[in-house]
Amino acid sequence: MNDVRLNSILDNDFYKITMQNAVVKLFPSSIVKYEFINRGKHHFPEGFDVALREAVNKMAELKLTKDEKKFMARTCPYIDLPYLDFLEGYHYDPSEVKIRQEGGDLSVIVEGLWYRTILWEVPLLALISELHYEMNHMERDANEVVMSKTLEKADSLGRLGVTFAEFGTRRRHSYKVQNLVMEALTQKKDSTFIGSSNVHFAMKYGVKPIGTHAHEWFMFHAAEYGFKMANEMALEHWVDVYRGDLGVALSDTYTTDVFFQQFDKKFAKLFDGVRHDSGDALEFADKTIAHYQKNGINPMFKYIIFSDALNLEKVEEITNYCRGKIGISFGIGTNLTNDVGLKPMNIVMKLIGVQAPNKEWIPTVKLSDEHGKYTGDPKMIELAKEFLRIKD
């Protein structure tokens, strides 16, 4: 028996909540499939599947509390009350999650209605990470060391004068470590720390939940409307739901170059900024600044959120390069919630298919600005590259 479990239905990334709200409204009958991808080739000990199944089954007991609902209503006025009523009645259904283990290999597939299954990805990754460290009996740094490291990072970021958020739920060492990190980050009154992607911790520590949408939003639209229309339709639908709120657009689902072809003056003016999640950060900054200037927009009135595998050195390099050219902010994940003296896991869970009306599965793909991060069916990847004229 292990005691790894989730304690709140809001222990999830905020963009899962914001996307679920949009999916409930726009795509209530769409059926999708997600798959766990073990990028780091981690070995899972015997019985891992049983322990994970136990933790997943416990998630059926989670329910939005009255206090959590009040927090959401107060903090997120752009999410309307009918959705919060829906979330109050929502329960995880463990039968949507298929878990299998062969030797040291783990397979996790989630399948079902998109509006229901969309919440599984982040907590599953968090559980897999925490169980991995516990079942392999790996000793982490002491609590005081975790707190001290976090405070040092916050001080360094404060000296740089840049705002930053904690984005580390999916690959955290454990719930306890993320809690320690949040405790440290919220200690100082003059900190440049602005919030967390984790809604539960944002509520617990009285900070802003931060996030908009993820790659799956664009991947779904590609399956539904075709690769050429994916970015445009995804952004258009986002605007239909949020009317200018939650205005940070994710740019690299089908490469940044393709994104900027479709991120026209209307979107460039309407969205507050863009998020960088793969490829060369400085090159991305140059492209973003040039795009705004080409559309007659002062880049200093817009901003980039950088969120790709950041550490202090990267943040400093990006800050020095971008200062005075465009607004910037940072979402720091694993370097905050899994810097505990152990090797962080390299795991993801991706949308891999959308069911067509004729019940056939349409494979989904992601073509980020790093070729090593291409995910999906190889034939579909080649098709997408051909359609979008992407050359290696």
LUMVEXSE-42809 format. One record per residue (C-alpha): residue in one letter; x, y, z. Coordinates in pm, whole numbers, plus 50000, padded with zeros to 5 digits. Example, Ala and Ser with C-alpha at 12.3 -4.5 7.8 and 13.67 -1.06 7.14 Angstrom:
<pts>
<A,<51230,49550,50780>>
<S,<51367,49894,50714>>
</pts>
This chain:
<pts>
<M,<50000,50000,50000>>
<N,<50120,50350,49921>>
<D,<49975,50683,50028>>
<V,<50027,50867,49698>>
<R,<49699,51031,49605>>
<L,<49544,51359,49494>>
<N,<49370,51566,49759>>
<S,<49179,51816,49547>>
<I,<49002,51815,49212>>
<L,<49175,52151,49150>>
<D,<49522,51991,49184>>
<N,<49562,52040,48810>>
<D,<49695,52295,48562>>
<F,<49466,52593,48510>>
<Y,<49468,52554,48132>>
<K,<49291,52221,48173>>
<I,<49005,52401,48348>>
<T,<48991,52683,48091>>
<M,<49000,52434,47801>>
<Q,<48738,52212,47963>>
<N,<48508,52512,47992>>
<A,<48552,52577,47619>>
<V,<48509,52210,47525>>
<V,<48185,52179,47724>>
<K,<48048,52472,47522>>
<L,<48182,52394,47174>>
<F,<48260,52022,47145>>
<P,<48039,51834,47396>>
<S,<48017,51516,47188>>
<S,<48378,51482,47068>>
<I,<48562,51162,47166>>
<V,<48941,51161,47202>>
<K,<49233,50944,47307>>
<Y,<49551,51031,47505>>
<E,<49870,50826,47546>>
<F,<50151,50835,47802>>
<I,<50494,50888,47640>>
<N,<50801,50783,47838>>
<R,<51051,51020,47672>>
<G,<51320,50955,47933>>
<K,<51299,50573,47892>>
<H,<51244,50539,48267>>
<H,<51219,50189,48414>>
<F,<50913,50121,48628>>
<P,<50945,49870,48915>>
<E,<50727,49561,48947>>
<G,<50377,49642,49074>>
<F,<50386,50001,48951>>
<D,<50070,49949,48745>>
<V,<49885,49824,49055>>
<A,<49994,50124,49264>>
<L,<49901,50368,48986>>
<R,<49562,50201,48940>>
<E,<49499,50234,49314>>
<A,<49578,50608,49303>>
<V,<49363,50657,48991>>
<N,<49068,50476,49149>>
<K,<49088,50709,49451>>
<M,<49045,51007,49219>>
<A,<48679,50911,49171>>
<E,<48621,51041,49526>>
<L,<48738,51396,49445>>
<K,<48471,51664,49431>>
<L,<48473,52042,49397>>
<T,<48411,52188,49741>>
<K,<48197,52494,49813>>
<D,<48508,52695,49905>>
<E,<48683,52591,49582>>
<K,<48378,52693,49380>>
<K,<48371,53034,49553>>
<F,<48743,53079,49483>>
<M,<48691,53003,49114>>
<A,<48392,53237,49087>>
<R,<48580,53519,49259>>
<T,<48916,53475,49088>>
<C,<48808,53377,48736>>
<P,<48509,53595,48637>>
<Y,<48556,53499,48269>>
<I,<48456,53138,48358>>
<D,<48079,53145,48384>>
<L,<47863,52995,48657>>
<P,<47701,52717,48449>>
<Y,<48049,52569,48398>>
<L,<48126,52593,48769>>
<D,<47797,52411,48838>>
<F,<47909,52145,48591>>
<L,<48249,52115,48763>>
<E,<48077,52085,49100>>
<G,<47896,51777,48970>>
<Y,<48196,51633,48784>>
<H,<48368,51313,48900>>
<Y,<48671,51142,48751>>
<D,<48572,50810,48593>>
<P,<48867,50567,48641>>
<S,<48728,50335,48371>>
<E,<48846,50596,48115>>
<V,<49208,50512,48209>>
<K,<49370,50190,48084>>
<I,<49694,50099,48264>>
<R,<49924,49814,48160>>
<Q,<50278,49713,48256>>
<E,<50514,49474,48080>>
<G,<50843,49437,48263>>
<G,<50973,49789,48321>>
<D,<50753,49945,48052>>
<L,<50434,50131,48141>>
<S,<50138,50194,47910>>
<V,<49865,50444,48001>>
<I,<49581,50524,47759>>
<V,<49289,50757,47832>>
<E,<48985,50743,47606>>
<G,<48639,50899,47617>>
<L,<48442,51219,47573>>
<W,<48684,51509,47545>>
<Y,<48502,51728,47797>>
<R,<48540,51451,48057>>
<T,<48885,51309,47979>>
<I,<49061,51645,47941>>
<L,<49134,51665,48315>>
<W,<49331,51338,48338>>
<E,<49665,51429,48179>>
<V,<49833,51649,48443>>
<P,<49732,51454,48759>>
<L,<49831,51124,48592>>
<L,<50178,51259,48514>>
<A,<50210,51397,48868>>
<L,<50109,51060,49016>>
<I,<50346,50865,48788>>
<S,<50634,51095,48887>>
<E,<50565,51075,49260>>
<L,<50516,50697,49256>>
<H,<50836,50653,49055>>
<Y,<51046,50818,49327>>
<E,<50862,50646,49611>>
<M,<50863,50293,49469>>
<N,<51230,50316,49369>>
<H,<51309,50434,49727>>
<M,<51494,50743,49602>>
<E,<51587,50989,49877>>
<R,<51535,51357,49797>>
<D,<51688,51668,49954>>
<A,<51561,51766,50298>>
<N,<51269,52009,50324>>
<E,<51500,52291,50439>>
<V,<51722,52244,50132>>
<V,<51422,52253,49896>>
<M,<51298,52573,50059>>
<S,<51645,52730,50057>>
<K,<51704,52651,49688>>
<T,<51365,52798,49599>>
<L,<51427,53118,49794>>
<E,<51766,53159,49624>>
<K,<51600,53126,49282>>
<A,<51328,53375,49377>>
<D,<51597,53622,49492>>
<S,<51789,53585,49166>>
<L,<51474,53635,48957>>
<G,<51385,53935,49171>>
<R,<51727,54089,49104>>
<L,<51669,54040,48731>>
<G,<51342,54229,48775>>
<V,<51132,53972,48586>>
<T,<50796,53827,48683>>
<F,<50764,53450,48698>>
<A,<50507,53183,48774>>
<E,<50534,52823,48898>>
<F,<50442,52579,48617>>
<G,<50565,52252,48769>>
<T,<50271,52024,48848>>
<R,<50310,51763,48576>>
<R,<50668,51664,48659>>
<R,<50683,51752,49026>>
<H,<50878,51529,49259>>
<S,<50571,51508,49481>>
<Y,<50279,51703,49621>>
<K,<50488,51775,49933>>
<V,<50772,51927,49733>>
<Q,<50539,52147,49529>>
<N,<50381,52261,49854>>
<L,<50725,52348,49998>>
<V,<50811,52541,49681>>
<M,<50488,52739,49696>>
<E,<50540,52810,50064>>
<A,<50887,52948,49990>>
<L,<50776,53153,49688>>
<T,<50497,53325,49880>>
<Q,<50707,53413,50187>>
<K,<50851,53739,50057>>
<K,<50631,54044,50012>>
<D,<50858,54210,49750>>
<S,<50891,53900,49531>>
<T,<50835,53908,49153>>
<F,<50648,53575,49181>>
<I,<50301,53624,49029>>
<G,<50116,53293,49048>>
<S,<50090,52921,48979>>
<S,<49953,52708,48698>>
<N,<49818,52478,48972>>
<V,<49469,52594,49074>>
<H,<49474,52414,49411>>
<F,<49802,52575,49516>>
<A,<49695,52913,49377>>
<M,<49392,52894,49607>>
<K,<49592,52761,49904>>
<Y,<49850,53039,49885>>
<G,<49626,53323,49766>>
<V,<49792,53382,49429>>
<K,<49665,53400,49072>>
<P,<49601,53078,48874>>
<I,<49784,53118,48542>>
<G,<49724,52951,48206>>
<T,<49523,52963,47884>>
<H,<49538,52664,47648>>
<A,<49771,52376,47559>>
<H,<49890,52206,47241>>
<E,<49593,51969,47246>>
<W,<49360,52262,47171>>
<F,<49534,52314,46835>>
<M,<49589,51942,46772>>
<F,<49217,51877,46811>>
<H,<49135,52159,46568>>
<A,<49375,52011,46311>>
<A,<49196,51676,46332>>
<E,<48857,51848,46312>>
<Y,<48924,52115,46047>>
<G,<49254,52024,45877>>
<F,<49612,52138,45933>>
<K,<49582,52459,45733>>
<M,<49286,52580,45941>>
<A,<49403,52452,46281>>
<N,<49567,52766,46424>>
<E,<49305,53004,46291>>
<M,<49005,52800,46405>>
<A,<49161,52729,46745>>
<L,<49225,53099,46808>>
<E,<48884,53201,46672>>
<H,<48705,52956,46901>>
<W,<48912,53074,47198>>
<V,<48803,53431,47130>>
<D,<48439,53317,47093>>
<V,<48447,53173,47445>>
<Y,<48668,53422,47630>>
<R,<48603,53749,47443>>
<G,<48955,53887,47496>>
<D,<49028,53736,47837>>
<L,<49298,53468,47878>>
<G,<49487,53629,47592>>
<V,<49812,53434,47562>>
<A,<49835,53226,47244>>
<L,<50050,52911,47228>>
<S,<50256,52935,46913>>
<D,<50443,52614,46836>>
<T,<50198,52328,46777>>
<Y,<50273,52337,46402>>
<T,<50594,52544,46417>>
<T,<50614,52913,46497>>
<D,<50663,53010,46131>>
<V,<50329,52855,46034>>
<F,<50162,53008,46341>>
<F,<50269,53362,46254>>
<Q,<50133,53322,45900>>
<Q,<49788,53284,46058>>
<F,<49832,53510,46363>>
<D,<49710,53809,46163>>
<K,<49661,54171,46273>>
<K,<49324,54090,46433>>
<F,<49471,53816,46654>>
<A,<49795,54006,46715>>
<K,<49596,54301,46849>>
<L,<49339,54096,47038>>
<F,<49576,53857,47218>>
<D,<49798,54005,47492>>
<G,<50094,53796,47387>>
<V,<50230,53454,47295>>
<R,<50388,53162,47481>>
<H,<50721,53009,47381>>
<D,<50749,52635,47450>>
<S,<51013,52490,47214>>
<G,<51307,52584,46995>>
<D,<51557,52869,47029>>
<A,<51412,53130,47267>>
<L,<51608,53425,47129>>
<E,<51520,53338,46769>>
<F,<51157,53317,46877>>
<A,<51179,53660,47040>>
<D,<51316,53809,46717>>
<K,<51035,53652,46512>>
<T,<50769,53772,46756>>
<I,<50901,54129,46768>>
<A,<50928,54143,46387>>
<H,<50573,54009,46352>>
<Y,<50427,54278,46580>>
<Q,<50625,54552,46407>>
<K,<50513,54431,46064>>
<N,<50153,54467,46184>>
<G,<50208,54818,46319>>
<I,<50198,54708,46685>>
<N,<50448,54829,46946>>
<P,<50602,54506,47090>>
<M,<50646,54680,47427>>
<F,<50267,54668,47467>>
<K,<50274,54287,47418>>
<Y,<50463,54010,47593>>
<I,<50611,53664,47559>>
<I,<50574,53401,47829>>
<F,<50877,53172,47809>>
<S,<50811,52823,47946>>
<D,<51052,52578,47782>>
<A,<51273,52386,48030>>
<L,<51388,52702,48203>>
<N,<51664,52742,48458>>
<L,<51818,53061,48599>>
<E,<52088,53080,48331>>
<K,<51832,53062,48050>>
<V,<51608,53319,48218>>
<E,<51899,53560,48256>>
<E,<52007,53517,47892>>
<I,<51652,53572,47764>>
<T,<51597,53872,47993>>
<N,<51917,54046,47883>>
<Y,<51832,53984,47518>>
<C,<51466,54096,47532>>
<R,<51480,54384,47779>>
<G,<51353,54705,47619>>
<K,<51231,54519,47308>>
<I,<50916,54335,47424>>
<G,<50739,54249,47750>>
<I,<50850,53919,47907>>
<S,<50746,53681,48179>>
<F,<50848,53326,48271>>
<G,<50674,53001,48360>>
<I,<50922,52777,48544>>
<G,<50828,52414,48596>>
<T,<51057,52122,48673>>
<N,<51343,52348,48787>>
<L,<51122,52460,49075>>
<T,<50917,52151,49166>>
<N,<51174,51879,49098>>
<D,<51512,52027,49187>>
<V,<51564,51792,49481>>
<G,<51895,51619,49412>>
<L,<51739,51350,49188>>
<K,<51708,51327,48811>>
<P,<51370,51471,48703>>
<M,<51153,51246,48492>>
<N,<51105,51324,48123>>
<I,<50744,51216,48068>>
<V,<50448,51358,47877>>
<M,<50094,51263,47790>>
<K,<49965,51367,47450>>
<L,<49638,51372,47261>>
<I,<49689,51100,46997>>
<G,<49349,51072,46827>>
<V,<49010,51228,46766>>
<Q,<48714,51010,46669>>
<A,<48542,51110,46345>>
<P,<48161,51089,46309>>
<N,<48204,50756,46125>>
<K,<48385,50619,46437>>
<E,<48726,50610,46264>>
<W,<49019,50758,46455>>
<I,<49198,51060,46310>>
<P,<49557,51061,46443>>
<T,<49680,51391,46590>>
<V,<50034,51525,46564>>
<K,<50246,51805,46709>>
<L,<50529,51962,46511>>
<S,<50709,52180,46761>>
<D,<51012,52397,46683>>
<E,<51235,52114,46807>>
<H,<51228,51816,46574>>
<G,<51297,51581,46862>>
<K,<50964,51688,47011>>
<Y,<50755,51589,46706>>
<T,<50487,51356,46838>>
<G,<50222,51147,46668>>
<D,<50169,50905,46380>>
<P,<50473,50919,46143>>
<K,<50255,50916,45828>>
<M,<50040,51198,45965>>
<I,<50352,51396,46059>>
<E,<50471,51371,45697>>
<L,<50126,51470,45572>>
<A,<50118,51774,45802>>
<K,<50466,51882,45688>>
<E,<50353,51852,45325>>
<F,<50029,52046,45379>>
<L,<50200,52321,45579>>
<R,<50515,52325,45360>>
<I,<50744,52260,45656>>
<K,<51097,52163,45550>>
<D,<51336,51987,45786>>
</pts>
